[in-house]
Amino acid sequence: MNARERRVLGVLVEKAKTTPEYYPLTVAAIVSGSNQKSNRDPVTNYDADDVEETLHSLRKKGATILVEAGGRVARWKHTLYDWLKVNKVELAIMGELLLRGPQTEGDLRARASRMEPIEDLATLQGLLDGLTTRNLVTYLTPAGQKRGAIVSHTLYTPEDLEKVRRAFASHSIPTDDEDAPPARLSSARAELTAEARTPAWVPEIASLRTELESLRASIAEIEALKATVQALTTEVHDLKAALGA
């Protein structure tokens, strides 16, 4: 799934669990949930058209359902229990990973527990083992690392998943606190976020701007030469006039 699809699904999972009285969600509610500044990484600025297009894309994949009742505003719900074959606690874990991306086991347990209780780190690790077996999550730190282990979902496109693995490949520093992130986790996430936020056309625009500046400089040189030629022509004309030619 692309970044918008992952964010929208994460919002549907979160709101279904934390504010069930408002679920299924309207497009406006999903826009608000997608762009909120807490518990999101990266922070986004989607509009209603972005979200509605994404919801229809997810519906074609079988991950969402459009609910229409009695002429009221259309609402949306996810189908991830069946789509991913997960239980309610596993879905809370997946939802949190969809909202914030790669994170340490300690952070993941604390955040996912907002949606479903996870007693301790050992309980989380047992759940992650099951999700890893089904290829829904993956560890980005070396196998066997006990502290500061970083986990991610695998619902990226193949290209995005490879970027995630590269971004965190060198960020496996163990910590003294089992629940604390590695020292360079924030920089890895920043690196990944910056790459994800940079559209493909940005380098092309920069290259075109460089070429334009070069052309402008060449034009300025030509104009200067023309002015010099004009001045010389005038001098020659004046000299001829002085000589009576």
C-alpha positions in Angstrom: 0.0 0.0 0.0 1.1 3.6 -0.6 1.6 6.1 2.2 -2.0 7.6 2.0 -3.6 4.1 2.1 -1.5 3.2 5.2 -2.4 6.4 7.0 -6.1 6.1 6.2 -6.3 2.5 7.4 -4.4 3.3 10.5 -6.9 6.1 11.3 -9.9 3.7 10.7 -8.3 1.1 13.1 -7.5 3.7 15.8 -10.9 5.5 15.8 -12.8 2.2 15.7 -11.1 1.2 18.9 -10.7 4.6 20.8 -14.0 6.3 19.7 -16.4 3.6 18.7 -19.4 5.9 19.1 -18.3 7.8 16.0 -17.4 4.8 13.9 -17.8 4.1 10.9 -16.2 7.4 10.0 -17.2 10.2 7.6 -14.6 11.4 5.1 -14.3 14.6 7.1 -13.5 12.6 10.2 -10.9 10.6 8.4 -9.3 13.8 7.0 -9.1 15.2 10.6 -7.7 11.9 11.9 -5.1 11.6 9.2 -3.8 15.1 9.7 -3.7 15.3 13.5 -0.4 16.1 15.0 -0.3 13.6 17.8 0.7 10.0 17.4 1.4 10.4 13.6 4.6 10.1 11.7 5.0 11.9 9.4 2.4 14.7 9.9 0.3 15.1 6.8 -2.0 17.6 5.1 -4.5 15.6 3.2 -7.7 17.1 1.9 -11.1 15.5 1.4 -10.4 14.6 -2.3 -7.1 12.9 -1.3 -8.9 10.8 1.4 -11.9 9.9 -0.7 -9.7 8.7 -3.6 -7.7 6.7 -1.1 -10.8 5.1 0.4 -12.1 4.0 -3.0 -8.6 2.6 -3.8 -8.7 0.6 -0.6 -12.2 -0.6 -1.3 -11.0 -2.1 -4.6 -8.4 -4.0 -2.6 -11.0 -5.2 -0.2 -9.7 -3.3 2.8 -12.6 -0.8 3.3 -16.3 -0.8 3.0 -18.6 2.2 2.2 -21.6 2.4 4.5 -24.7 4.2 3.3 -27.8 4.3 5.4 -31.1 6.3 5.1 -29.7 9.1 2.9 -27.3 10.2 5.6 -23.6 11.1 5.1 -21.6 8.2 3.7 -19.4 6.5 6.3 -16.4 4.2 5.9 -15.1 1.2 7.9 -12.2 -1.1 7.5 -12.3 -4.9 6.9 -8.8 -5.7 8.3 -9.9 -8.5 10.7 -10.8 -10.6 7.6 -8.3 -9.0 5.2 -5.3 -9.6 7.5 -6.7 -12.5 9.5 -5.8 -10.9 12.8 -7.4 -10.7 16.3 -8.2 -7.5 18.1 -4.9 -7.1 19.9 -2.9 -7.9 16.7 -5.0 -5.3 14.9 -4.1 -2.7 17.5 -0.4 -3.4 16.9 -0.8 -3.2 13.1 -2.9 0.0 13.4 -0.2 1.7 15.6 2.6 0.7 13.1 0.5 2.1 10.2 0.1 5.4 12.0 3.8 5.9 13.1 5.9 3.5 11.2 9.0 1.8 12.6 9.4 2.0 16.4 10.9 0.1 19.3 9.0 -2.6 21.0 8.7 -0.5 24.2 7.2 2.4 22.3 4.9 0.1 20.3 3.5 -1.6 23.5 2.8 1.8 25.2 1.1 3.2 22.1 -0.9 0.1 21.0 -2.1 -0.2 24.6 -4.2 2.9 24.0 -6.4 0.7 21.8 -6.1 -2.8 23.4 -4.3 -3.7 26.7 -0.9 -5.4 26.3 0.3 -6.5 29.7 4.0 -6.4 29.3 6.9 -6.5 26.7 6.9 -10.3 26.8 3.3 -10.4 25.8 3.9 -8.0 22.9 6.9 -10.1 21.8 4.7 -13.2 21.6 2.2 -11.3 19.5 4.9 -10.0 17.2 6.3 -13.5 16.7 2.9 -14.6 15.4 2.7 -11.5 13.1 6.2 -12.0 11.9 5.4 -15.7 11.0 2.6 -14.4 8.9 4.8 -11.8 7.3 2.8 -8.8 8.6 5.6 -7.3 10.7 9.4 -7.5 10.4 12.3 -6.5 12.7 14.7 -3.9 11.3 17.4 -4.6 13.9 19.6 -7.7 13.9 18.0 -10.9 15.0 18.6 -11.6 18.7 19.0 -7.9 19.7 17.3 -7.7 23.1 17.2 -4.0 23.8 15.9 -1.2 21.5 14.7 -3.7 18.9 12.9 -1.9 16.1 9.8 -3.4 14.5 7.8 -2.3 11.4 4.8 -3.6 9.5 5.3 -5.0 6.0 2.4 -3.4 4.2 4.6 -1.0 2.3 5.2 -1.2 -1.5 8.3 -3.3 -2.1 10.2 -0.1 -3.0 9.2 1.6 0.2 10.0 -1.4 2.4 13.5 -1.5 0.9 13.9 2.2 1.8 12.7 1.5 5.3 15.3 -1.3 5.7 18.1 0.9 4.4 17.1 3.8 6.6 17.3 1.7 9.8 20.1 -0.6 8.7 22.8 1.2 10.8 20.6 2.2 13.7 20.9 -0.9 15.9 22.5 0.7 18.9 21.5 -1.1 22.2 20.3 1.0 25.1 20.5 0.7 28.9 16.7 1.1 29.1 14.7 -1.7 27.4 11.9 0.7 26.6 14.0 3.5 25.2 14.6 3.9 21.5 18.1 3.6 20.0 20.1 6.8 20.1 19.8 7.3 16.4 16.2 6.1 15.9 14.9 9.6 15.5 17.5 10.4 12.9 16.7 7.3 10.9 13.0 8.2 11.0 13.8 11.7 10.0 15.9 10.4 7.1 13.1 8.1 5.9 10.4 10.8 6.4 12.4 13.4 4.4 12.9 10.9 1.6 9.2 10.1 1.6 8.2 13.7 1.6 10.4 14.7 -1.3 8.4 14.3 -4.6 10.2 12.8 -7.6 9.9 16.1 -9.5 11.8 18.2 -7.0 15.3 17.2 -8.3 14.1 17.8 -11.8 12.9 21.3 -11.0 16.3 22.0 -9.3 18.1 20.9 -12.4 15.9 23.0 -14.7 16.5 26.0 -12.4 20.3 25.5 -12.7 20.0 25.3 -16.5 17.8 28.5 -16.6 20.4 30.4 -14.5 23.1 29.3 -16.9 21.0 30.5 -19.9 20.4 33.8 -18.2 24.1 34.2 -17.6 24.8 33.5 -21.3 22.2 36.0 -22.4 23.7 38.6 -20.1 27.2 38.0 -21.7 25.7 38.3 -25.2 24.0 41.5 -24.3 27.3 42.9 -23.0 29.0 41.9 -26.2 26.3 43.6 -28.3 26.8 46.8 -26.3 30.5 46.6 -26.9 30.1 46.1 -30.6 27.6 49.0 -30.7 30.0 51.2 -28.9 32.8 50.3 -31.3 30.6 50.8 -34.3 29.8 54.3 -33.0 33.4 55.1 -32.5 34.3 54.0 -36.0 31.5 56.1 -37.4 32.6 59.1 -35.5 36.2 58.6 -36.7 35.2 58.4 -40.3 33.2 61.5 -39.9 36.2 63.3 -38.4 38.4 62.2 -41.3 35.8 63.3 -43.8 35.4 59.8 -45.1 
